[in-house]
């Protein structure tokens, strides 16, 4: 039944849309020899229309019926049906199979009551449209050829779907990817909807794929004035928030140490936020330092600060996956005629979704030189051309590369500087601990950077122009003693929280425990070595005691250091004691599990 209805629908639309197909095809990839497309459509006849209806049915059969009903209710302003579907638990942010949401439909068609109901139900006003254009939608659906009669009819299906199920007032050639409900409300000059969306938290500064804000589409008048007022108010709020709570403080809440790295990154981002930067080029960082020292975490925190949706706003590329020449295609997509052409590249697909993302190129020194050539274009021009020939503008993106190159040299130089600074401080104020801690803040000298680091980087990347496009080379230094104490304390707090949540067990410890666990620090593995030391010395004992039924729910455990007993590495042993209600303690007698190193095998 649905098949015949669709066939009838396309047949009725065929005559009226014939000129649209011809013009669409003429504006496509091949512009010669398409003058007779309308005649070809006539020759195809009803059989072609029915085949397209079957294709449309295939598009529909995989969609969620209730989500489709919600979209239709929003389109037709059926408020009662909308409320009924939302009460049944249908997601107000459900998407049409081509990418738009009910709120976008309602905003585009000036359905004020629908907009109100959807916003009250939790619809997100800042979601972007996934629909770009008819041609792009056809490619994304896996249609490899848009030539001939079939191609015209496929375009017809998508065109009619966009016009009938979204709006017939929009250009079929323009790209709408990334447009929010506020973009569409501004485009239709609907002051009432614009006001409702802004009051619901819509971001007037949000940009679509083309880099346009809603204000770009607003006509001069009340709507444009309202948007300007909200833009100015939001910019003032953000500026005030940045003054009260600077980025440095935000980053230090999540990252221990690395004050120099944090200050360098925060200063560069502050220039960008306040308009003191080169708009023609993206911001590029190179993070240098040992493993486990905070490089990736700092990149994540920058993304979390810049974007609310970190899933789209943070793109992580493991460059060890691009070590061979043939793997370059995975980066930007295969060229036409090659396997995987329609799938696109790993980087280009994600940058299309969020052109101003924070992009992390992890272990960039492992990438093939051809990949570095592509990255040079990306850094130099702020744009990237994928395997399909489509250019992605990403001048607002932030690119962060990490590398372990020169990590040993940086670590040894930093340790030497720190020892010299501490020795000078001890000679000046041997009793002033605060001064000693301040002296641990060291700076890598320019001489060391030029004479030691730059030759190593040049040997790795093999080109000066690549290094020249990096805005800031950021150095991550080994942790000092006070920072290691903080790392251990944070790790113990993590396990104490787990013990309380899972088993209602309270963990207590004192300073000697922290000093003991700090001994597990390894310069080459950074914070990960502390994590592993806590697991080896503490968590293993907790798990064994729990398995041997030595722990009861609601008990309190104190961690103690036994100087009279030593581990195999010569360090004092760490023990668990149960604290009674009268503050008395009882040492747990934990039977050590079988140690593989102690097992002898019969020959």
N, C-alpha and C positions, 0 to 999 in steps of 0.2 A: 504494500500500500504506500509506504513512504517513498519507495523507488519511483512509482508512477507519479506521485505528487511532485517529486523533484524534476522528473522528466518534463512534466507539463510546465513547471515553473521556468525551466531554462528555455523551453520552446517558445513561451510567450515573451521571454526577454531577448531572444535572439535577434529579432528584427531591429528592435530599438537600440541595441548595443553594438551593432555591427561596425559602425564607424569607430567606436571606442576601441574595439579589438585592433582594427587596422592602425590607428594612431599609436596604440600601446606598442605594437610590434615594430612600427617604424622608428620608435624612440629607443629600441633595444640595442643589443650588441652589434647587430648587422643592420645597416641603414639602407642598403641598396637592394633593389629588386623586390620590394614588399608592397608595391602599389596595388597589387591584385589580391590582397589578403581578404578584402570584403567579398570579392567574387569567389575566393576559395571557400569562405564560410558558407555562401549560398550553395556551392556544389556539395558540400558535406551533408547538408540536409538534416532531417530529423534523426538519422542514425547517429550522426556526430553528437547531436544534443543529448541523446539518450546515453551515449557512452560517457559524456561529461557528467550526467546525472549520477551514473554509477560511480564515477570517481568522487563526486561530492558525497555520496553515501558512504564510501570508504573513509573519507575524512571524518564523517560524523560518527561512524560506528565505534570508534575508539574513545569517544569523548564521554564525559560524565553527564548523564541525562539531567540530573538535578542542577548541575552547574549550568548546562545549556538553558534549562528552564529559568534559572535566576537571571541569566543574561537577557533572555527574551522578555522577562517581566520588567527588567530595567529599561529595555528598549521601548516597550509599549506603555510604560508608565502604569503598570498593573501593580499598584501598591499593596493590595490585599494578598495577591499571590506572592509578592516579594516577602512580605512579613511571614507568611505561612512557610515558605521555603527556609527562611533564616531561622525560624523557630524549630525546624527539623534538623538544624545543625549544618546547613549548607554554608560553606566558607564564603564570606562576603568578598574575599579577595580571589575567588575562583577566576580562572582565565579562559577566555575563548580559545579554541584550538589554534587560532592565528595570533593570539597574544594579548588582547586587551581585557580589561576587567569591567564588571558592572558599573563601577563608579565612573570610569571613563566614558562609558556609553551614556550614562545619565547626564554627565557634565556636558558632553558634546551635543546632546539633544534637549538641553534646558529642562530636564525633568527634576524640578526643585524638590518635590516631595520624595522622590526616589533617592536623591542625593542625601537628604536629611535622614531617611531610614537607614541607608547604607552606612553613613558615618556613625550613627548611634549604635549600629551593630558591630562596629570595629573595623570598617573598611579603611585601608591605608591610603591616605591621599597622596603619598609620595612614591607609590609604585610607578614604574615606567612602562610604557607600551612596548611589547616585543615585536609588534608589526612594523616593518620598515616600508616596503613598497610591494606592488603586485609581483614584480619580477623577482625580488629578493625572497618573497614568501614562496614562490614556485621552486626556487633553488633549494630553500630550506626544507621543502617537502620531498626533496629527492628527485625532482623532475629535471633530468639531465639536458633535455633539448626543448627549446621553446619555438622551434621552427616547424613549419607545416601546419596543417589543419588542426592536428591534435594539440599543438602548442597554443594555438589561438583559443581553442575551447578550454584548455586548462587555465589560461589567463582569465577567461570569462568566468569560470567557477570562482576564482579568487576575487575578481572584481565585483561580481554580484554579491558574494558573501560579505565583502567589506561594505558595500553600499547598502545592502538590505539589512545586515545585522549590526552595523555600526552607524554609518552616516553616508549619505550620497552627496554631501556638500564639500568633500575633500578631494584634492587632486590625486589622481591615480598614479602619478609619477613621483610625487614628493615622498620623502622619507619621514616617518613619524616615530621611529624607534627612540625610546627613552622619554617620549612625551608623557607627562603626568596628567591627571584629571584637571589640574590647574592650568596646564598648557591649553587643553581643549576648551576650558571655560573662558580663558582669555581670548582664544581664537574666535569664539562665537560672541564675544563682547557681552557675556552674561554676568552682570554685576552681582546679582543675588547669589549665584552659584560660587563665584569667586570669593565673595565674603564668607560664605559657609565653609568653604574649603580652607581659607586662611584661618578662620576661627578654630578649625579642627586640627590645625598644626601643619597644613601644607607649606612646603618650603618655597618661597617666592624666588629663591636663588638657585633652585635646582635646574640643571641644564640637561637638554636632550642630547641625542647622538651628535647633532650638528653644533652643539655648544651654545644653544639658545635658551634663555630663561623665558618664563611665561610673559614677562613684560615685552619681550621682542615681538610677540604676536598680538598684543593688545592695541586697539585703536586709540587714538587720542580722545580723551574724555574721562568719565567718572571711573571706568574700570582701570585705565592706565594710571590715573591719579592714586587710586586705592592701592594698586600694586607697588607704586613708587613709595608710598608711605610705609607699607609693610617692609619693603626692601631696606629702606633707610633705618627703620626701627630695629630690624633684625641685625643689620650690620653694627648698629650701636650696641645692641645687647651682646653680640659676640665679641666686640672689641672690649667692652667693659668686663666681660667674663675672662678674657685673656689677660687683662690687667690685674684682676683680682686673683686669678689662679693661673700663673704663667705655665707654659708648656713644660719648662724644666721641672717644676714641682710635680706635675702630672706624671712625667716619665719616671721620676725618682721614687714614686710610690710603688712602682712595679719592678724597678731595676736597681740592684745593689751595686754601688761603686760606679765606675765609668763616668765620672763627673765631666771629664773633658769631652768625651764622645757625646754625652747628652747635651752639653752646652753648644757644641758645634752644630749638631743637627737642629736643635731648637732655634738657634740664631738664623739658620738658613730658611727654615719654615716660616719664621716670623717675617723675614723679608718678603717671602712669597705672599703671605696672608695680607700684608699691608701694602702690597702693590709696588714694592721696591725690588723688582726682579725683571729679568729678560723674558718677555712674554712669548718670544719666538722659539725658546728652547725649554725643554723640561728640566727639572731639578734632578741632578745625578750625584749619587754618593758611592764611594767605595769604602766598605768596612773591612779593616785589616786587624787580625789578631788570632789568638789560639782558639781552639774548639771549646765550646761550653762556657763562653765568657760574656755572652749577652748580645751578640750581633743580631741574631734572628729575632730575639725578644724585643729589641729596640725597634726593629722594622715593624713588628706586629703592633707595638704600642703607638707608633706613628700612624699606622693605618687606622687603628681604633680611634685615635684623636681626629683624624681627617674625615672619617666616614662612619655613619651610624650602622650601615650594613657592611660589616667586615667580611662577610662571605663573598660579596662582589668587590668590595673596596680593597681587598688584599689578595694579590695574585702572587703565588709562590712557584717559581720555576727551578727545579733541580737540574742544574746545568751539567751534572754528570751523566744525564740521559742524552746529551747532545755532543758526544765526544767524536762521533764518526761523521764523515761528510754527508752520507746519505740520510742522516738523522736531522739535517737542516729542514727537510720538508715537514717534520713534525712540529717545528717551531712556528712557521708561518703558513703551512699548508702546501699540499702538492700542486704542481702546475696542471693545467688542463690536459686530459688524456692519461693521467697517471692515477694509480690506485690511491684512494683516499682524498681525491680532489674535492669532493662535495663535503667532506667532514670538516675541512678547514684546519688551521694550525692551533696548537695548544695556547699560544700567546695571543694570536689575533682574535680568536673566539672570545676570550675573556676580556680583552681590551675593548671589543665592540660593546660589551655589556656595561663596562664602566671605563670610559676613556680617561678619567682622572684618577685612576686607582693608584695605590702604592704597590709597585711591582718589585718583588725580591728575586734577584738572580743569585741563587745560592751556589757557592763554590764555582764562581764564574771562570776561574783559571783552568777548569777542566773542559771547558767548551771548545769545540772545533773552531779554527780560525775563520771559517766561513760564517759561523754564527756570530762571531765578534764583528764581522763586516756588517751584518744586518743590524746589530746593536749600535754600531757607529752611526748608521743612517738614522736609527731611531733617536739617538741622543742629539745628533746634529740638526735634524730637520723637524723633530717632534712629530713625525708621522711614519707609518709603516704600511707597506703594500703587501697584501696577502696573496696566496696562490691563485685566487680568483681575479686578481687585478684590482681589487677594491682597496682604496686608501683609507686608513684609520688615523684620524687626527688625535694625537694624545700629548699635546704641548702642556696640558695641565697636570699630567701624571708626574709621580715621583718615582724614580728608578733607583733602587738600592742594590748594589752588588756586594757580595761577601767573598772573601778569599782568605785562605790560610797561608798565602805566599808571604814570606818574610816574618812569619809568626814567631819563629825561634829567635830571630834577631831582635824583634820588638820586645819579646818577653825578657831576654837577657839584659838588654839595654835598660828596660824599665826597672828591673830588680837592682841593677847597679846604681841607677839614679836614686832609688828609694833608700838603699843602704847608706849612700852618701848623705842624703838629706836627714835621715834618722841620726846618723853619727854627729852631724853638725848640731842638731837639736839637742841631743843628749849633752853635748858639751856646753851649750848655752843654758839650758834649763832642765837639769836632770830630774827635778821633782815635778815638773809641769807636764802631766800626761796629755792635757788638751793641746798643748803646743806640739807635742810629738805627733799626735794624730793629724794636725794641720800640715805638718811637714811632709806627710805621706802623699799629699797632692802634688804630683810631679807633672812635668811637661816635656814632651819629646822635642828635642832641639831641631832647628831647621838644617843644621849641618848634618845631623844623623839622617834626616829625611832625604836630603839631596845626595849624600855620599854613599848611603847604605841601602835605603828603601827604593829609591827611584831606579837604580840599575837592576834590582831584582824584579821590579814590576815591568820594566822595559824588556827584560829577558822573557818574562811570561807572556806579555801581550804583544810584543814585537812591533809596536807602532806608537809613535809619539802622539799622533792625532787622536788615538783612542784615549790615552791618558789625559790629553788636553781638553777633552769634553767633560771630564769629571769636575763637578763644582767643588766638592769637598772630599778629601781622603781622610777618613776618620780612624783613629788609632784606639784599639781596645787593649788595655793593660792588664797584667796579672793582678789578682786580688791581693790587697794588703791584709795584715792580720785582723784588724778590726772588721773589715768587710767579710772575711771568712767566718768570724764569729756570728755576724748577721746571717750569713748563708746557712750555717748550722742551726741557728735558732729558728729560722724560717722553716727549715726542713723538719725539725722536731715538732714545731707547731702544726705542721701539716699532718703528721702522723698522730699527734695528740687529738686533733679534730676527728680523724678517722676512727680512732679508738673510742672516742666518746659517742660518735654517731652510730657506729656499728655494734659496739659491745658494751656501751655505757661504762667504760673504763677511763679513769682519770690518770694522766701521766704528769709527773712532776720531775724537774731536774734543776741542777745548780751549775754554777760557772765551771767547775772542774770537768763536767761532762762535755761542755762546749769545747774546752781546751783539748780534751782527748780526741774528740771527733775531728777537730781541725787538722790533726796529724794526717788524716787521709787525703788531704788536698794534693792533687797532682797538677803541676804547671801546664801540662799538655792537654788535659781533659777538663780543666776549669771546674765549674759548678757541678758538672756531672760526677766528678770524682767524690765530691761531698755527698751527693745523693746516694751513690753506691756505698760509701762508707757507713752512712746511717742505716741503710738497708742491711748491710753485712753484720754490723755490730749490735744493732738494736732490734730491727724488725724481724730478723731471723729468730732472736730469742723470744720475742712476743708470740710469733707463730708457733714455735715449739712448745712454749708454756701453755698456750691455748689448746693445742692438740693433746697435751698430756693432762688436761683438765686441772691445771694449777691456778687458773684465773676464774673468778666468779664475776658475774655482772654486778656493776655498781662499786667494784673495788677501786682502790687508789694505789697506783704504782709509783715508786720513786726510783729514778735512775741514779746509780752511785758508781764511783770509780774506786776500784780495789787496787791500791798501790802494791799490796803484798803479793798479788797474783798477776802474772804477765801472760799476754798472748804470744803466739809464735813469732810475731814481728817485733817482740820486745816491748810493746806498749802495755800499759796497765789494763786490767780487765774491766769490762763494763758489766755491772750486775743489776738485777731487778729486785726491788724490795716491796713487799706488801705493807702498806701503812694501815694500822688498825685505828679504830675509833678513838682510842686513848693515846694516839700518836706513836704507839710502839711500832717497831718495824720487824719484819721477818723476811729473811733472804730466801728467794725462791731457789729450790734445788732442781734445776732444769737438766734433764738427761740430754747430753749433746747428741744430736742426730749423727748418723753414720757419715763420716767424712771420707769422700772418695780417695783423698790423698793418703789416708791411713790404711787403706785396704791392700792386702797382699794377695796376689793371684797365683794359684798353683799352676805349675807348668806340667 
